[in-house]
Structures are given as C-alpha cells and as structure tokens.
C-alpha cells in the first residue's frame, strides 16, 4: 500500500512526544505492508456513514486515523486517542 500524509498529520506528528515519534516509522512500515497487522489494531471508525475512515494504534495512548482510497492510505491525523477521533 502507498501512504500519503496530509499536512495535518505531518504537523500533529511533529508535536508528538519524543517516545511516540520514535515508534512512528515502525508503525507506518507495518501499515504499508499490512494495514490489518495485529499490532496496529486497525478498525473502522463507526458513525461516519459511508466514509471509509479507520483508526490504528501507535501505542497505548496514541492513535492515528486514515482513509482508504483504493491502494492508497491517506494518513489524516495522529494524537492521543480521544483528541485524534474528534475530527478524523
């Protein structure tokens, strides 16, 4: 899968604590290889109608959201769990 980063994702990723930023490359490699990798715990975000938005886990506190468009995964946001899901 190809990953595309939104400006929002890039900006939010730069504000993550150092420990979370260090985990991000591994998580994104897993995502590109297998979006359903068990370590990511990827699941569809409910309540958004037909829109295909998903959340995945970076660690216990941090989640990131993504949108699927064919073979492209658009990374939309990354933040602590509740803040990340407010506006995927």
C-alpha positions as a printed NumPy array, in Angstrom:
array([[  0.   ,   0.   ,   0.   ],
       [  1.08 ,   3.555,  -0.658],
       [  0.955,   6.041,   2.208],
       [  0.08 ,   9.701,   1.698],
       [  0.437,  12.179,   4.556],
       [ -1.838,  15.178,   4.96 ],
       [ -0.335,  18.418,   6.222],
       [ -2.433,  17.964,   9.353],
       [ -0.905,  14.544,  10.002],
       [  2.655,  15.814,   9.48 ],
       [  2.106,  18.763,  11.803],
       [  0.461,  16.631,  14.504],
       [  3.233,  14.014,  14.24 ],
       [  5.863,  16.696,  14.79 ],
       [  4.146,  17.663,  18.07 ],
       [  4.14 ,  14.117,  19.48 ],
       [  6.332,  13.33 ,  22.464],
       [  9.785,  12.059,  21.51 ],
       [  8.947,   8.474,  22.556],
       [  5.864,   8.362,  20.313],
       [  7.735,   9.907,  17.352],
       [ 10.352,   7.177,  17.699],
       [  7.659,   4.488,  17.298],
       [  6.051,   6.07 ,  14.241],
       [  8.369,   4.737,  11.472],
       [  7.858,   1.125,  12.576],
       [  4.07 ,   1.546,  12.753],
       [  3.943,   3.152,   9.307],
       [  6.064,   0.354,   7.827],
       [  3.677,  -2.195,   9.317],
       [  0.741,  -0.245,   7.919],
       [  2.232,  -0.101,   4.41 ],
       [  2.971,  -3.843,   4.459],
       [ -0.276,  -4.972,   6.079],
       [ -2.958,  -2.452,   7.149],
       [ -4.577,  -5.174,   9.273],
       [ -1.418,  -6.098,  11.178],
       [ -2.49 ,  -7.214,  14.683],
       [ -0.067,  -4.818,  16.367],
       [ -1.871,  -1.834,  14.83 ],
       [ -5.347,  -2.933,  15.927],
       [ -6.835,  -1.188,  12.887],
       [-10.598,  -0.765,  12.96 ],
       [-13.226,   1.229,  11.12 ],
       [-14.445,   4.383,  12.833],
       [-18.163,   3.989,  13.409],
       [-20.793,   6.668,  12.888],
       [-19.376,   8.277,   9.753],
       [-21.843,   6.852,   7.26 ],
       [-20.314,   5.622,   4.023],
       [-16.973,   7.331,   4.584],
       [-14.137,   4.827,   4.912],
       [-12.153,   6.15 ,   7.88 ],
       [-10.11 ,   3.917,  10.14 ],
       [ -8.108,   4.289,  13.318],
       [ -4.921,   2.43 ,  14.152],
       [ -2.835,   2.23 ,  17.266],
       [  0.67 ,   3.626,  17.658],
       [  0.808,   2.741,  21.359],
       [ -1.482,   2.645,  24.389],
       [ -2.191,   6.387,  24.245],
       [ -1.683,   7.477,  20.647],
       [ -3.908,   6.675,  17.67 ],
       [ -3.812,   7.747,  14.074],
       [ -6.614,   8.   ,  11.559],
       [ -6.528,   7.106,   7.917],
       [ -8.74 ,   6.972,   4.875],
       [ -8.606,   4.204,   2.274],
       [ -8.783,   5.102,  -1.399],
       [ -8.015,   2.028,  -3.462],
       [ -4.346,   1.149,  -2.936],
       [ -3.64 ,   4.465,  -1.184],
       [ -3.853,   5.061,   2.561],
       [ -4.254,   8.729,   3.425],
       [ -2.916,   9.454,   6.905],
       [ -5.165,  12.175,   8.3  ],
       [ -4.44 ,  12.755,  11.994],
       [ -2.375,  11.467,  14.915],
       [ -2.869,  12.346,  18.576],
       [ -3.944,  10.928,  21.908],
       [ -6.921,   8.632,  21.456],
       [ -9.902,  10.905,  22.132],
       [ -8.385,  14.014,  20.53 ],
       [ -7.485,  12.073,  17.395],
       [-11.015,  10.841,  16.84 ],
       [-12.82 ,  14.167,  17.283],
       [-12.403,  15.034,  13.591],
       [-10.806,  12.126,  11.713]])
